[in-house]
Amino acid sequence: MFGELLEESITCPYCWETIDLLIDPSESQTYTEDCHVCCRPILVNAFISNGKAIIQVTQEDLGF
């Protein structure tokens, strides 16, 4: 399934709404994505192992 994105649900660390993210399963990554509900910046850490994603999120200004 090369080239397909993984859809993962996370909880926004600001407004606590559940939102869906599309994750590239080809490599682990850390990036910022705005919440689709409150528009605040979420720091996303996506660790990829055996084609599955382990997702951590926090407020951007707090960092990991």
C-alpha positions in Angstrom: 0.0 0.0 0.0 2.8 2.3 -0.9 1.7 5.9 -1.3 -1.5 5.7 0.8 -1.9 8.0 3.7 -3.0 6.8 7.1 -6.0 8.6 8.7 -5.5 9.0 12.5 -7.9 10.7 15.0 -6.4 12.9 17.6 -7.7 15.2 20.3 -6.8 18.9 20.0 -4.7 19.9 23.0 -6.4 23.3 23.0 -10.1 22.8 22.4 -10.3 19.0 23.1 -12.3 18.3 19.9 -11.5 15.1 18.0 -10.0 15.8 14.5 -8.6 13.6 11.8 -5.0 13.8 10.5 -3.6 12.3 7.3 -0.2 10.8 8.1 2.5 9.8 5.5 3.4 6.2 6.6 6.8 6.3 4.7 8.7 7.8 7.6 8.5 9.2 11.1 8.0 12.9 11.3 7.4 15.9 13.5 5.4 18.8 12.1 2.9 21.5 13.0 -0.8 21.4 11.8 -3.5 23.8 12.7 -6.6 22.4 14.4 -9.5 22.2 12.0 -11.9 23.5 14.7 -10.1 26.2 16.7 -7.2 27.0 14.2 -4.5 26.8 16.9 -1.1 25.2 16.1 -0.7 21.6 17.1 2.7 20.0 17.3 2.4 16.5 15.9 5.0 13.7 16.3 4.2 10.7 14.1 6.4 7.6 14.8 6.0 5.0 12.1 6.7 1.3 12.9 5.7 -1.6 10.6 3.3 0.7 8.6 1.5 1.8 11.7 1.6 5.3 13.3 2.0 6.2 16.9 0.9 9.8 17.3 1.7 12.3 20.0 0.3 15.8 20.0 0.9 18.9 22.2 0.4 22.6 22.1 3.1 24.0 19.7 4.6 26.3 22.3 5.1 23.5 24.8 7.1 21.2 22.5 8.0 17.6 23.2 
